[in-house]
Amino acid sequence: MIKITINKKSSTPAYRQIIEQISTGVISGKILPGEKLPTERDLAAKLGIARGTITKAFMELANDNLVIMAQGKGTFINDKKPLSLEPSAAIDRKTRASVIIDKAMEEISGLGFNARETERMFSMKIMQAGKEQEPLLIAALDCNPEALSVFEKQLALLPNTQILKILIESLPAGKSGEMRLAPYDLILSTTTHYNELKNAYPEIAYKLMPVSVAPSRETVARLARLNSNVRTG
């Protein structure tokens, strides 16, 4: 059974929050067909809300055949009607979208991406979709040409993007630098320079995104061939 919670600061009515959480739980498989829901009295006491609010939520779910309210036995998830992502009165667009996003995030997490990396990918996709067919303009900033090359190779996998590599030392200070960076939708830099750039160009700081860069395979291979007599700096 999923844990049902109520955000009392939310503009969404409490009964609607309950409907959305139960609907989402059923669609995602966290609540199984035939599973018994908490009693109205127990759930109301647990959530600190009026019992009538629980009754209203359960009745709406029952009207849409998502649950069965059996007199004297309790409320159960309907096991006779298969549930999917198809539209229904109880499962509104927002709830279905939330389920789709949750599933996508689970799959992305399974590929080894952490929450921050997932957020960046979603942000880039949203910006790209908002631009419709226009390319997403990305500026990659760093003091190291190799780091910029790594940026370019990784971002080349993204469709409909234009990437410009910029050495930090070539950027003018103040407003001139901000004007040069203003046309770009996204400005990437390593975590080393993120705060420096944010302070130097506050007007475009909202476009800045810190990223980690690993050395390229070629660099690793060259380092592996070095012997103890070679000076690297």
Sequence and secondary structure as in RCSB ss.txt:
>XXXX:A:sequence
MIKITINKKSSTPAYRQIIEQISTGVISGKILPGEKLPTERDLAAKLGIARGTITKAFMELANDNLVIMAQGKGT
FINDKKPLSLEPSAAIDRKTRASVIIDKAMEEISGLGFNARETERMFSMKIMQAGKEQEPLLIAALDCNPEALSV
FEKQLALLPNTQILKILIESLPAGKSGEMRLAPYDLILSTTTHYNELKNAYPEIAYKLMPVSVAPSRETVARLAR
LNSNVRTG
>XXXX:A:secstr
       TTSSS HHHHHHHHHHHHHHHTSS TT B   HHHHHHHHTS HHHHHHHHHHHHHTTSEEEETTTEE
EE SSS   SS  SSS HHHHHHHHHHHHHHHHHHTT  HHHHHHHHHHHHHHHHTTTS EEEEEEES HHHHHH
HHHHHTTSTTEEEEEEEGGGS SHHHHHHHHTT SEEEEEHHHHHHHHHH GGGGGGEEEE     HHHHHHHHH
  TT    
